[in-house]
Amino acid sequence: MLRRSTLATALCTALAAALLSGATGAQATSTPTRVAAPDIDVSAVKGHLSSLQSIADRNGGNRAHGQPGYRASVEYVKGKLDAAGFTTSLQEFNYNGSTGYNLIADWPAGGSDQVVMAGAHLDSVRRGAGINDNGSGSAGILEVALAVAKADLKPTKHLRFAWWGAEEYGMVGSTHYVNALGSGELSKIDSYLNFDMIGSPNPGYFVYDDDPEVERVFKDWYAAKGIATERETEGDGRSDHAPFKDRGVPVGGLFSGAETTKSPQQAAKWGGTPGAPFDPCYHSACDTTRNVDDTALDNNSDAIAHALWELSS
């Protein structure tokens, strides 16, 4: 039997421990759990590519700025987003005597003062349907956006998606968007992620190295999958991240290679054909749905989802 003083001490100690345990439990309950990104169904991404191919086939073989195939591509993407609950808007601009369009889609959740933005150019060159360049990036972020809606994601930060016009003329649409933003709105963009060619048929895995935090999110994901990456240098300044970077916005993104050739060292770690272009149909009529590597498209679409879930939480 414990002496009375010892018993009182024990009871006080037990009560204090119980109170501490309750407080700790309440604190743990109130701390939100980070939700992992879903696996993106590559067949759904390919379904969007097939739709973009059909649009090109019905409209002179391309989806270029100023051509009916581009406006039809915008309407296709916009229809999917509207049905999923996004707030969409078309931003018009003029270039080379034709009206161009940027499509902006905001997910109605998350804070308003910090924005994580993903973008891809939706236009092709006049010579072809532009399925890898850049139907692949456009379809990838579209399916990720639809996954956001399906998950009814409640991010801490605001999520915004963009499909740019007239990139093939020198980032015209994205430059127009950035220039039209006031400094206050521009400062709210925490990061802009760009996806231009993510399904090249002889693919590499290139990660933009412009911002260490964003780069780490992508590189860690690929490393966990056992996929080697390289810093993206070929497309630096050639795509829609450039106007954001020039205005001080942290940028990042993915790229699977264009017209330059894959080295033997790159083929050893990624497979594919050394001495051949990453995309032999770059800016050509053969850039069709047959010009896409399913594995690269799948991996890169999943990486986009991971990065957006991670950076917006």
LOVOVEX-750851 format. One line per 5 residues: number of its first residue (from 0); their letters; for each residue x, y, z of C-alpha. Coordinates in pm, 1 decimal, always signed. Each point is the difference from the previous one (the first is absolute). Layout:
N
NUM	A	X/Y/Z ~ ...
***
This chain:
313
0	MLRRS	+0.0/+0.0/+0.0 ~ +125.0/+350.8/-94.8 ~ +27.5/+259.3/+268.6 ~ -255.7/+281.9/-29.3 ~ +255.0/+260.2/-112.4
5	TLATA	+133.7/-238.5/-261.0 ~ -351.4/-79.3/-120.3 ~ -86.3/+370.2/-31.7 ~ +315.3/+58.3/-198.9 ~ -79.1/-291.5/-228.3
10	LCTAL	-355.0/+121.3/-55.9 ~ +119.6/+350.7/-88.5 ~ +257.6/-141.0/-239.4 ~ -260.5/-219.3/-169.6 ~ -243.3/+290.0/-33.1
15	AAALL	+266.0/+223.9/-151.6 ~ +94.8/-272.8/-247.4 ~ -363.7/-46.4/-99.1 ~ -47.5/+371.6/-55.4 ~ +319.9/+20.1/-205.8
20	SGATG	-106.2/-300.2/-205.4 ~ -338.2/+159.4/-69.5 ~ +156.7/+327.3/-106.6 ~ +246.5/-178.6/-223.1 ~ -278.9/-205.0/-153.6
25	AQATS	-208.6/+310.2/-67.8 ~ +297.9/+169.3/-159.9 ~ +67.8/-304.4/-219.8 ~ -363.3/-11.6/-104.8 ~ +5.8/+365.0/-107.0
30	TPTRV	+314.0/-39.6/-211.5 ~ -103.4/-68.9/-359.5 ~ +134.8/-313.8/-162.4 ~ +174.8/+48.5/-331.6 ~ -182.0/-193.3/-270.3
35	AAPDI	+204.9/-184.5/-259.6 ~ -65.5/+71.3/-365.9 ~ -197.1/-261.3/-191.4 ~ +142.9/-210.0/-278.6 ~ -88.4/+164.8/-330.9
40	DVSAV	-153.9/-241.7/-249.1 ~ +216.1/+20.5/-311.6 ~ -285.3/-137.9/-210.9 ~ -202.5/+309.4/+91.4 ~ +291.5/+224.6/-99.4
45	KGHLS	+23.9/-187.7/-330.7 ~ -373.7/+46.3/-45.4 ~ +52.5/+376.9/+5.0 ~ +280.0/-39.5/-253.8 ~ -231.1/-196.4/-228.0
50	SLQSI	-256.6/+279.0/+25.7 ~ +263.5/+261.9/-88.7 ~ +106.8/-212.6/-296.4 ~ -361.6/-20.7/-119.5 ~ -34.8/+376.5/+35.5
55	ADRNG	+307.9/+50.1/-218.1 ~ -124.6/-252.8/-255.0 ~ -328.9/+189.8/-33.5 ~ +170.8/+338.7/-28.4 ~ +268.9/-11.9/-264.9
60	GNRAH	+240.5/-228.3/+186.2 ~ +117.0/+241.1/+269.3 ~ -92.8/+187.2/+317.4 ~ +206.4/+311.5/-64.7 ~ -56.1/+357.2/+116.5
65	GQPGY	-259.1/+175.5/-215.1 ~ -131.0/-326.4/-141.3 ~ -336.6/-163.5/+75.7 ~ +172.9/-302.2/+153.1 ~ +141.3/+212.2/+279.1
70	RASVE	-332.1/+152.9/+101.0 ~ -158.6/-347.0/-11.7 ~ +277.6/-127.8/+228.6 ~ -73.7/+279.0/+247.2 ~ -370.4/-83.2/-1.6
75	YVKGK	+73.8/-368.4/+60.0 ~ +217.5/+68.1/+305.0 ~ -233.5/+270.5/+132.7 ~ -300.3/-232.5/-23.4 ~ +174.4/-265.3/+210.0
80	LDAAG	+98.9/+252.8/+265.3 ~ -339.4/+170.1/+17.0 ~ -169.8/-334.6/+51.5 ~ +243.4/-81.1/+281.9 ~ -75.6/+318.1/+193.0
85	FTTSL	+290.4/+227.6/-90.3 ~ -43.4/+371.5/-50.3 ~ +127.5/+60.2/-353.0 ~ +70.7/+310.2/-203.6 ~ +130.2/+76.6/-346.7
90	QEFNY	+260.9/+271.7/-36.0 ~ +20.5/+143.5/-351.5 ~ +306.2/+148.8/-166.5 ~ +94.0/+88.9/-355.7 ~ +302.3/-121.3/-187.6
95	NGSTG	+87.2/-5.2/-367.9 ~ -344.9/+121.9/-98.8 ~ -186.3/-273.9/+190.2 ~ -172.6/-24.4/+335.3 ~ +165.2/-233.4/+245.8
100	YNLIA	-130.1/-147.9/+322.7 ~ +136.6/-100.9/+335.6 ~ -224.1/-227.5/+205.1 ~ +25.5/+53.6/+377.5 ~ -163.2/-238.0/+248.4
105	DWPAG	-21.0/+63.6/+374.5 ~ -92.6/-265.6/+253.6 ~ -245.1/+160.1/+244.6 ~ +179.1/-103.6/+319.5 ~ +307.3/+93.7/+195.9
110	GSDQV	+134.0/+336.8/+104.2 ~ +0.0/+295.7/-236.5 ~ +333.5/+158.5/+90.0 ~ +224.9/-287.1/-108.9 ~ -40.0/-156.0/-343.5
115	VMAGA	+160.1/-313.0/-140.3 ~ -36.4/+6.1/-376.8 ~ +48.1/-268.2/-266.6 ~ +4.8/+77.2/-370.7 ~ +54.4/-147.8/-344.7
120	HLDSV	-31.7/+143.2/-347.4 ~ -295.5/-132.5/-194.2 ~ +95.2/+116.7/-349.1 ~ +183.1/-204.3/-261.8 ~ +210.1/+108.7/-294.8
125	RRGAG	-171.7/+31.6/-337.9 ~ +165.7/-318.1/-131.2 ~ -177.5/-249.1/+222.8 ~ -231.4/-95.4/+281.3 ~ +262.1/+63.6/+271.3
130	INDNG	-85.1/-300.4/+215.0 ~ +327.5/-24.0/+190.5 ~ +69.6/+371.6/-51.7 ~ -203.4/+85.7/+189.9 ~ -310.0/-209.7/+20.0
135	SGSAG	+189.2/-212.4/+252.8 ~ +51.8/+277.6/+254.4 ~ -350.1/+136.3/-59.8 ~ -162.3/-340.7/+46.3 ~ +214.9/-76.6/+303.8
140	ILEVA	-99.5/+310.1/+195.1 ~ -362.1/-37.2/-113.4 ~ -25.1/-347.3/+149.4 ~ +176.3/+116.6/+317.6 ~ -251.1/+286.1/+27.4
145	LAVAK	-285.0/-248.3/-36.9 ~ +162.0/-211.0/+274.7 ~ -2.6/+307.7/+225.4 ~ -373.5/+30.4/-58.3 ~ -63.6/-372.1/+48.7
150	ADLKP	+185.8/+8.2/+331.8 ~ -181.6/+321.6/+99.6 ~ +343.1/+118.7/+107.6 ~ +15.6/+263.4/+273.2 ~ +349.9/+140.9/-45.3
155	TKHLR	+150.5/+258.9/+230.6 ~ +104.1/+207.3/-300.9 ~ -201.6/+89.2/-306.8 ~ +37.4/-219.6/-308.6 ~ -9.5/+151.7/-347.7
160	FAWWG	+46.8/-168.7/-337.3 ~ +73.1/+167.1/-333.3 ~ +5.1/-102.1/-365.6 ~ +197.8/+251.9/-203.5 ~ -50.1/+118.6/-353.8
165	AEEYG	+263.3/+88.4/-260.0 ~ +296.5/-148.8/+185.1 ~ +141.1/-110.8/-333.3 ~ +36.7/+366.2/-97.4 ~ +212.5/+79.5/+303.8
170	MVGST	-203.7/-45.9/+320.9 ~ -248.4/+264.6/-116.0 ~ -296.8/-112.2/+209.6 ~ +184.9/-56.2/+326.5 ~ +188.2/+328.8/-40.7
175	HYVNA	-331.5/+178.5/-50.5 ~ -137.4/-158.8/+317.5 ~ +299.9/+95.3/+213.2 ~ +9.9/+354.2/-135.4 ~ -371.6/+46.6/+69.1
180	LGSGE	+36.8/-93.9/+367.4 ~ +48.4/+278.8/+248.3 ~ +299.1/-27.9/+228.6 ~ -228.0/-98.7/+287.7 ~ -150.1/-294.3/-187.7
185	LSKID	+337.8/-107.8/-134.6 ~ +147.4/-3.1/+349.6 ~ -267.7/-248.9/+110.3 ~ +135.4/-268.3/-234.3 ~ +213.3/-222.5/+221.5
190	SYLNF	+116.5/-209.9/-291.7 ~ -72.3/-58.4/-365.8 ~ +49.7/-352.4/-136.1 ~ +36.5/-51.6/-374.8 ~ -59.0/-319.7/-196.1
195	DMIGS	+108.2/+10.3/-363.0 ~ +49.4/-341.4/-166.8 ~ -34.7/-271.1/+265.0 ~ -47.5/-303.1/-226.6 ~ +287.6/+5.5/-248.0
200	PNPGY	+34.7/-334.9/-183.4 ~ +371.6/-36.5/+84.0 ~ -36.5/+163.5/+339.8 ~ +226.9/+152.3/+256.3 ~ -96.7/+116.6/+346.6
205	FVYDD	+100.0/+363.6/+33.5 ~ -92.0/+214.1/+302.4 ~ +19.0/+379.3/-1.7 ~ +269.4/+120.6/+240.9 ~ -114.3/+361.3/+35.3
210	DPEVE	-130.8/-25.8/+357.5 ~ +156.0/-239.9/+254.3 ~ -321.8/-72.6/+191.4 ~ -205.1/-79.7/-306.9 ~ +285.2/-198.7/-154.0
215	RVFKD	+32.6/-206.9/+318.5 ~ -369.4/-92.6/-0.8 ~ +33.1/-148.8/-347.4 ~ +342.1/-158.2/+44.5 ~ -94.3/-169.1/+326.5
220	WYAAK	-307.9/-151.2/-162.9 ~ +198.6/-142.5/-293.7 ~ +275.2/-124.9/+231.9 ~ -257.9/-189.1/+205.1 ~ -113.1/-167.4/-323.3
225	GIATE	+357.0/-87.1/-96.5 ~ -6.9/+235.2/-299.9 ~ +314.9/+200.9/-68.9 ~ -46.0/+365.7/-93.2 ~ +211.4/+272.6/-154.1
230	RETEG	-20.5/+373.4/+26.0 ~ -201.7/+149.8/-280.7 ~ +215.1/+237.1/-205.7 ~ -110.0/-54.9/-360.2 ~ -329.8/+184.6/+33.0
235	DGRSD	+111.5/+276.4/+236.7 ~ -167.1/+318.8/-118.0 ~ -176.5/-182.2/-284.2 ~ -332.8/-57.4/+171.8 ~ -267.4/+167.1/+208.2
240	HAPFK	+186.0/+3.3/+330.4 ~ +231.5/+271.0/-138.1 ~ -237.2/+300.1/+44.6 ~ -66.6/-104.7/+360.8 ~ +367.3/-51.9/+75.6
245	DRGVP	+85.6/+338.4/-150.1 ~ -239.3/+162.2/+248.2 ~ +144.7/-179.1/+300.5 ~ -253.8/-281.0/+42.5 ~ +154.7/-332.3/+112.3
250	VGGLF	-40.7/-246.2/-286.6 ~ +37.9/-371.1/-56.6 ~ -118.9/-272.0/-230.1 ~ +69.0/-307.9/-208.5 ~ +120.9/-71.5/-351.4
255	SGAET	+60.6/-327.2/-185.9 ~ +214.0/+133.0/-285.5 ~ -43.1/+150.9/-345.0 ~ +220.9/+5.4/-309.9 ~ +341.7/-62.7/+157.9
260	TKSPQ	+141.4/-353.1/+9.1 ~ +14.0/-241.9/+290.8 ~ +354.9/-85.8/+105.8 ~ +118.9/-356.3/+66.9 ~ +24.3/+87.0/+368.9
265	QAAKW	-360.0/+120.6/+3.6 ~ -119.6/-309.9/-184.9 ~ +179.4/-215.9/+256.5 ~ -205.2/+145.0/+285.2 ~ -329.2/+70.8/-178.4
270	GGTPG	-13.5/-253.8/-279.4 ~ -87.3/+102.7/-351.6 ~ +219.3/+64.6/-301.4 ~ +336.7/+173.3/+37.2 ~ +90.9/+238.5/-279.7
275	APFDP	-368.2/+59.6/-85.1 ~ -204.7/+308.6/+89.8 ~ -209.9/-7.7/+312.9 ~ -287.6/+95.0/-231.9 ~ +68.3/-79.2/-368.2
280	CYHSA	-335.4/+159.0/-93.6 ~ +66.2/+331.6/+173.0 ~ -190.4/+274.3/-185.8 ~ -90.5/-246.8/-275.4 ~ -314.7/-150.6/-150.2
285	CDTTR	+81.1/-334.8/+163.4 ~ -57.4/+143.8/+350.1 ~ -318.2/-204.0/+42.0 ~ -134.5/-235.6/+266.1 ~ +256.5/-254.5/-126.2
290	NVDDT	+276.5/+237.4/+108.7 ~ -37.6/-50.6/+376.0 ~ +169.7/-230.0/+250.2 ~ -263.0/-130.6/+241.0 ~ +241.4/-65.4/+286.6
295	ALDNN	+144.2/+352.0/-5.5 ~ -348.3/+147.8/-30.1 ~ -116.2/-206.9/+298.1 ~ +300.0/+76.8/+222.3 ~ -3.4/+370.3/-76.0
300	SDAIA	-376.1/+36.2/+52.4 ~ +33.5/-166.8/+340.5 ~ +291.7/+230.8/+85.5 ~ -211.4/+305.8/-88.0 ~ -271.9/-113.4/+238.1
305	HALWE	+250.9/-66.0/+277.4 ~ +157.7/+344.1/-37.4 ~ -331.9/+184.8/+2.4 ~ -128.6/-190.1/+302.1 ~ +329.9/+57.1/+181.6
310	LSS	+51.1/+367.7/-83.2 ~ -359.8/+105.3/+62.5 ~ -36.8/-173.4/+338.7
***
